[in-house]
Amino acid sequence: MGSDDFIAMNREYVFNTYGRIPIMLVEGTGCKVVDSNGREYLDFIAGLAACPLGHGHLGIAETLYNQARRLIHVSNLFHIEPQIQLAKILTENSFADKAFFCNSGAEANEGAIKLARKFFHDRGEHDRYHVITLDGSFHGRTLATLAATGQTKYRKGFEPPVEGFVHVPFGDIRALETAISAQTAAVLIEPIQGEGGVNVPPEGYLREVRDLCDGAGCLLMLDEVQTGMGRTGKLFAYENFGIQPDVMTLAKGIAGGVPMGATLATDKVAQSFVPGTHASTFGGNPLAASAGLFVANEILSEGFLARVKATGDYLRSQLETLASKHEIIREVRGIGLMQAIDLKMPGADLVATLRDQGLLVNCTADTVLRFLPPLIVTKEEIDSLTAALDKTLTKTGGA
């Protein structure tokens, strides 16, 4: 059977929830993937930031093989060695004291929302359950995380929304200050908005948000599903802004492409979850946790994050050079290896053209080309990307 046959089978048997690209990827090594016809692509999507160590990583493969031979799953009725080790390494290298493991970013954010409500309920503040988020945000596709998401298009058809969510304009500290009330349990923010268009907050904004939360006695929760695990050149993006949250969520890159999510919190907040209040059958299972432990140790190995910062700075400088040459580029933005160019036109056709040249990139927020390569990307691979971008933008009349 060829790829066309499988694509036809997909239409027949799989829910039509994705506007899938008409190629079928079958293998990969490093920052390159190969489709079913043998064509190679340079991957600047990395499974939507879920493959920080790239594809076909022998260390991850060996870890999964060895763990699968020992134990794949037992449920959280039992103590799980790699889960405990991963919790230790994540908390020792962050603000947090405790970690809860699940299977996705949406679950991690759902857990954070429940935790905020339970925290204030335990304090006798039963009416304090509102969560404030930002316009343009994306926090998941469960009913609660859809309500938290600051983009109405994702909620269309799933009304009425879950009660208790308030959205304010991105980067507007006065609007946030006005929105905070005696009912506010938490402010939930992505340090850098991903699906919203790689939006970096104004300088000092997150520091002011932290101060507002402290003054109001509400929690600051950071959604680091896309920004966490080294993506910005720091282990966690909040480190770039000189603040610490009360709660943080992780997923995507946490286990190198193996499904996993996590909710991290301070002891003060985490103690509100006790047996029976929240759980996940598969969360932190031996297989996923062993992969997560391997990935965390790799990212924290000597020089790794410094290399991410260096290649991120190089990608940024190359994109800035393109922006100075092509008027069609409105803005370059991002931190580390989470970068984007905002165009003065829709980006979907450019994505298709780049794909024809062997480059995989992603368009979000209609006009934004987003670049999320594996964290092991080289300068030479970045040069290949920017050369293809230059050629494509010139052909579209952007020079």
C-alpha positions as CSV (number, residue, x, y, z in Angstrom):
1,M,0.0,0.0,0.0
2,G,1.2,3.5,-0.8
3,S,0.7,6.8,1.0
4,D,-2.3,7.7,-1.1
5,D,-4.0,4.4,0.1
6,F,-3.3,5.2,3.7
7,I,-4.6,8.8,3.3
8,A,-7.8,7.4,1.8
9,M,-8.1,5.0,4.7
10,N,-7.6,7.9,7.1
11,R,-10.5,9.7,5.6
12,E,-12.6,6.6,6.0
13,Y,-11.7,5.5,9.5
14,V,-10.3,8.4,11.5
15,F,-12.2,11.4,12.9
16,N,-11.8,14.4,10.7
17,T,-10.4,16.7,13.4
18,Y,-7.2,17.8,11.6
19,G,-6.5,19.5,8.4
20,R,-3.7,17.1,7.7
21,I,-0.8,17.8,5.4
22,P,-1.0,15.3,2.5
23,I,2.2,13.4,3.3
24,M,2.9,10.5,5.6
25,L,6.1,10.6,7.6
26,V,7.6,7.2,8.3
27,E,11.0,7.8,9.9
28,G,13.4,10.5,11.1
29,T,16.9,11.2,12.4
30,G,17.9,14.3,14.2
31,C,16.2,17.3,12.6
32,K,15.2,15.4,9.5
33,V,12.2,13.3,8.7
34,V,11.4,11.1,5.7
35,D,8.0,10.5,4.1
36,S,6.6,7.2,2.6
37,N,7.9,8.1,-0.8
38,G,11.5,8.5,0.5
39,R,11.6,12.3,0.4
40,E,13.5,14.0,3.1
41,Y,12.4,17.1,5.0
42,L,14.1,19.5,7.4
43,D,11.8,19.6,10.4
44,F,11.2,23.0,12.0
45,I,7.9,21.8,13.7
46,A,9.4,19.0,15.8
47,G,6.0,17.5,16.6
48,L,4.8,21.0,17.7
49,A,7.7,21.4,20.0
50,A,7.3,17.8,21.4
51,C,10.6,16.4,20.1
52,P,13.4,18.5,21.8
53,L,16.1,15.9,21.1
54,G,15.0,15.3,17.5
55,H,13.9,12.1,15.8
56,G,15.3,8.6,16.1
57,H,17.3,9.5,19.2
58,L,19.1,6.3,20.3
59,G,19.2,7.3,23.9
60,I,15.4,7.7,24.1
61,A,14.9,4.5,22.0
62,E,17.2,2.4,24.3
63,T,15.5,3.9,27.4
64,L,12.0,2.9,26.1
65,Y,13.2,-0.5,25.1
66,N,14.8,-1.3,28.4
67,Q,11.9,0.0,30.4
68,A,9.3,-1.8,28.2
69,R,11.1,-5.1,28.9
70,R,10.9,-4.4,32.7
71,L,7.5,-2.7,33.2
72,I,5.2,-0.5,31.0
73,H,2.3,0.2,33.2
74,V,1.0,-0.6,36.7
75,S,-1.2,2.5,37.6
76,N,-0.6,5.0,40.3
77,L,-1.9,2.6,42.9
78,F,1.8,1.8,43.2
79,H,5.1,3.8,43.6
80,I,6.8,4.2,40.3
81,E,10.6,4.6,40.4
82,P,11.2,6.7,37.3
83,Q,8.2,8.9,38.1
84,I,9.7,9.7,41.5
85,Q,13.1,10.4,40.0
86,L,11.6,12.7,37.3
87,A,9.6,14.6,40.0
88,K,12.8,15.1,41.9
89,I,14.8,16.5,39.0
90,L,11.9,18.8,37.9
91,T,11.3,20.2,41.3
92,E,15.0,20.6,42.3
93,N,15.5,22.7,39.1
94,S,12.4,24.9,39.5
95,F,10.4,26.9,41.9
96,A,8.2,23.8,42.6
97,D,8.1,21.4,45.5
98,K,5.7,18.8,44.1
99,A,4.8,17.4,40.7
100,F,1.6,15.7,39.4
101,F,1.9,13.7,36.1
102,C,-0.7,13.2,33.4
103,N,-0.7,12.7,29.7
104,S,-1.1,16.0,27.9
105,G,-1.0,19.8,28.1
106,A,-4.7,20.0,28.3
107,E,-4.8,17.6,31.2
108,A,-2.0,19.5,33.0
109,N,-3.9,22.8,32.6
110,E,-7.1,21.1,33.7
111,G,-5.3,19.9,36.8
112,A,-4.0,23.4,37.5
113,I,-7.5,24.9,37.2
114,K,-8.9,22.3,39.6
115,L,-6.0,22.9,42.0
116,A,-6.6,26.6,42.1
117,R,-10.3,26.1,42.9
118,K,-9.5,23.4,45.5
119,F,-6.9,25.6,47.1
120,F,-9.3,28.4,47.9
121,H,-12.1,26.0,48.7
122,D,-9.9,24.5,51.4
123,R,-9.4,28.0,52.8
124,G,-13.2,28.5,53.1
125,E,-13.3,30.9,50.1
126,H,-15.9,29.0,48.2
127,D,-16.8,31.8,45.8
128,R,-13.2,32.3,44.8
129,Y,-12.9,30.2,41.6
130,H,-12.5,32.6,38.8
131,V,-9.4,32.3,36.5
132,I,-8.2,35.2,34.4
133,T,-6.5,34.4,31.1
134,L,-5.3,36.5,28.1
135,D,-6.8,37.1,24.7
136,G,-4.9,35.0,22.1
137,S,-4.1,32.3,24.6
138,F,-4.4,28.6,24.1
139,H,-4.7,26.2,27.0
140,G,-6.3,23.0,25.6
141,R,-9.4,21.4,24.3
142,T,-11.2,20.0,27.4
143,L,-14.3,22.0,28.3
144,A,-12.5,23.9,31.1
145,T,-9.4,24.6,29.1
146,L,-11.5,25.7,26.1
147,A,-13.2,28.2,28.5
148,A,-9.7,29.3,29.6
149,T,-8.5,29.7,26.0
150,G,-8.7,33.3,24.8
151,Q,-9.7,32.5,21.3
152,T,-13.5,32.3,20.6
153,K,-13.0,30.2,17.4
154,Y,-12.1,27.2,19.5
155,R,-15.2,27.4,21.6
156,K,-17.7,27.7,18.7
157,G,-20.2,24.9,18.9
158,F,-19.2,23.8,22.4
159,E,-21.3,26.4,24.2
160,P,-22.2,27.2,26.9
161,P,-18.6,27.7,28.2
162,V,-17.6,26.5,31.7
163,E,-18.3,29.3,34.2
164,G,-15.6,31.3,35.9
165,F,-13.2,32.4,33.2
166,V,-12.3,36.0,32.4
167,H,-10.2,37.1,29.4
168,V,-8.3,40.3,29.2
169,P,-6.2,41.9,26.4
170,F,-2.6,40.5,26.0
171,G,0.0,42.7,27.6
172,D,-2.4,45.2,29.1
173,I,-1.5,45.3,32.8
174,R,-4.2,47.9,33.7
175,A,-6.9,45.6,32.1
176,L,-5.7,42.7,34.3
177,E,-5.6,44.9,37.4
178,T,-9.2,45.9,36.7
179,A,-10.3,42.3,36.1
180,I,-8.9,40.9,39.4
181,S,-11.6,40.7,42.0
182,A,-12.4,39.0,45.3
183,Q,-13.5,36.0,43.2
184,T,-10.2,35.6,41.4
185,A,-8.4,32.4,42.3
186,A,-5.7,32.5,39.7
187,V,-4.2,34.2,36.7
188,L,-3.2,31.7,34.0
189,I,-0.7,32.9,31.4
190,E,1.7,31.5,28.8
191,P,5.1,33.2,29.2
192,I,5.1,33.3,25.4
193,Q,1.9,32.7,23.6
194,G,2.4,29.8,21.1
195,E,-0.8,29.1,19.1
196,G,-1.7,32.8,19.4
197,G,1.3,33.8,17.3
198,V,4.5,33.5,19.3
199,N,3.6,36.7,21.3
200,V,6.2,37.8,23.8
201,P,4.9,40.0,26.6
202,P,6.0,43.6,27.0
203,E,9.1,44.1,29.1
204,G,8.3,44.0,32.8
205,Y,4.7,42.7,32.2
206,L,5.1,39.4,33.9
207,R,6.8,41.0,36.9
208,E,3.8,43.3,37.2
209,V,1.5,40.3,36.9
210,R,3.3,38.6,39.7
211,D,3.0,41.8,41.9
212,L,-0.7,42.0,41.2
213,C,-1.3,38.4,42.1
214,D,0.7,38.9,45.4
215,G,-1.3,42.0,46.2
216,A,-4.6,40.3,45.5
217,G,-3.7,37.0,47.2
218,C,-4.4,35.0,44.0
219,L,-2.2,32.4,42.4
220,L,0.0,32.9,39.3
221,M,-0.1,29.9,37.1
222,L,2.2,29.6,34.1
223,D,1.3,27.4,31.1
224,E,4.7,26.2,29.9
225,V,3.4,23.4,27.8
226,Q,5.1,24.8,24.7
227,T,7.8,27.0,26.3
228,G,9.1,24.6,28.9
229,M,11.9,22.0,28.8
230,G,14.6,24.2,27.3
231,R,12.7,25.7,24.4
232,T,13.8,29.3,25.2
233,G,17.3,28.6,26.2
234,K,16.3,28.2,29.9
235,L,14.9,25.1,31.4
236,F,11.7,27.0,31.9
237,A,10.7,30.2,30.2
238,Y,9.8,32.0,33.5
239,E,13.5,32.2,34.2
240,N,13.9,34.7,31.4
241,F,11.5,37.1,33.2
242,G,12.9,37.1,36.7
243,I,9.7,35.7,38.3
244,Q,8.4,32.5,39.9
245,P,4.9,31.2,39.6
246,D,2.8,29.3,42.2
247,V,1.8,26.6,39.6
248,M,3.3,25.6,36.3
249,T,2.2,23.2,33.6
250,L,4.3,21.2,31.2
251,A,3.8,18.7,28.3
252,K,5.0,18.6,24.7
253,G,8.8,18.2,25.0
254,I,8.8,16.8,28.5
255,A,9.3,13.2,27.4
256,G,10.8,13.6,23.9
257,G,7.6,12.8,22.0
258,V,6.2,10.2,24.3
259,P,2.8,11.5,25.6
260,M,3.2,13.1,29.0
261,G,2.1,16.2,31.0
262,A,2.8,17.6,34.4
263,T,1.4,20.1,36.9
264,L,4.0,21.5,39.2
265,A,3.3,23.6,42.3
266,T,4.7,24.9,45.6
267,D,4.0,22.8,48.7
268,K,1.5,25.4,50.0
269,V,-0.7,24.9,46.9
270,A,0.0,21.3,46.2
271,Q,-1.3,20.1,49.6
272,S,-4.8,20.8,48.4
273,F,-4.7,17.7,46.3
274,V,-5.1,14.6,48.5
275,P,-6.2,11.1,47.6
276,G,-9.5,11.1,45.8
277,T,-9.3,14.7,44.6
278,H,-7.4,14.3,41.4
279,A,-5.8,11.3,39.5
280,S,-4.6,9.9,36.2
281,T,-4.5,6.2,35.4
282,F,-1.6,6.5,32.9
283,G,0.0,9.7,34.3
284,G,3.7,9.2,35.0
285,N,3.6,5.6,34.0
286,P,7.0,3.8,33.9
287,L,7.4,4.0,30.2
288,A,6.7,7.8,29.8
289,A,8.5,8.7,33.0
290,S,11.6,6.9,32.0
291,A,11.6,8.8,28.7
292,G,11.0,12.1,30.7
293,L,13.9,11.3,33.0
294,F,16.2,10.8,30.1
295,V,15.1,14.0,28.4
296,A,15.4,16.1,31.5
297,N,19.0,14.8,32.2
298,E,20.0,15.5,28.6
299,I,18.6,19.1,28.7
300,L,20.3,19.7,32.0
301,S,23.7,18.2,30.9
302,E,26.6,20.6,30.7
303,G,26.4,23.1,27.8
304,F,23.1,21.9,26.4
305,L,21.0,25.0,27.3
306,A,23.9,27.3,26.3
307,R,23.9,25.7,22.9
308,V,20.1,26.2,22.6
309,K,20.5,29.9,23.5
310,A,23.3,30.3,20.9
311,T,21.4,28.6,18.1
312,G,18.3,30.5,19.1
313,D,20.2,33.8,18.9
314,Y,21.6,32.7,15.5
315,L,18.1,31.8,14.2
316,R,16.8,35.2,15.4
317,S,19.7,37.1,13.7
318,Q,19.1,35.3,10.4
319,L,15.4,36.1,10.6
320,E,16.1,39.7,11.4
321,T,18.4,39.8,8.3
322,L,15.5,38.5,6.2
323,A,13.2,41.1,7.7
324,S,15.5,43.9,6.7
325,K,15.4,42.6,3.2
326,H,11.8,41.6,2.7
327,E,9.1,44.3,3.4
328,I,6.5,41.6,3.6
329,I,7.8,40.6,7.0
330,R,6.1,42.8,9.6
331,E,8.0,41.6,12.7
332,V,10.3,38.9,14.0
333,R,9.6,37.7,17.6
334,G,10.4,35.0,20.0
335,I,13.0,33.7,22.5
336,G,15.5,30.9,22.0
337,L,14.3,28.3,19.6
338,M,10.7,29.5,19.7
339,Q,10.8,32.1,16.9
340,A,8.4,33.5,14.3
341,I,8.0,36.0,11.5
342,D,4.7,37.9,11.3
343,L,3.8,38.5,7.7
344,K,1.7,41.2,6.0
345,M,-0.2,38.4,4.2
346,P,-1.6,34.9,5.1
347,G,1.2,32.4,5.5
348,A,-0.5,29.1,4.4
349,D,0.8,29.3,0.8
350,L,4.3,30.0,1.9
351,V,4.2,26.9,4.2
352,A,3.2,24.8,1.2
353,T,5.9,26.3,-1.0
354,L,8.5,25.7,1.7
355,R,7.3,22.1,2.1
356,D,7.9,21.6,-1.7
357,Q,11.5,22.7,-1.0
358,G,11.9,20.1,1.8
359,L,11.2,22.4,4.8
360,L,8.5,21.8,7.3
361,V,7.3,24.9,9.2
362,N,4.0,25.8,10.8
363,C,1.6,28.7,10.2
364,T,-0.4,30.0,13.2
365,A,-2.7,33.0,13.8
366,D,-3.1,33.2,10.0
367,T,-0.1,35.3,9.2
368,V,2.6,33.9,11.5
369,L,5.3,31.4,10.4
370,R,6.4,29.6,13.6
371,F,9.7,27.9,13.9
372,L,10.0,25.2,16.6
373,P,13.0,23.0,15.6
374,P,14.4,20.3,17.7
375,L,16.7,21.8,20.3
376,I,19.7,20.0,18.6
377,V,19.3,22.0,15.4
378,T,22.6,23.2,13.9
379,K,23.5,26.5,12.4
380,E,23.9,24.8,9.0
381,E,20.3,23.6,9.2
382,I,19.2,27.1,10.2
383,D,21.0,28.4,7.1
384,S,19.1,25.9,5.0
385,L,15.8,27.2,6.4
386,T,16.6,30.9,5.9
387,A,18.0,30.3,2.4
388,A,14.7,28.7,1.4
389,L,12.7,31.5,3.1
390,D,14.7,34.1,1.3
391,K,14.1,32.3,-2.1
392,T,10.4,31.9,-1.3
393,L,9.8,35.5,-0.1
394,T,11.7,36.9,-3.2
395,K,9.4,34.9,-5.5
396,T,6.3,36.3,-3.7
397,G,7.5,39.8,-4.3
398,G,8.5,40.4,-0.7
399,A,11.9,41.9,-1.5
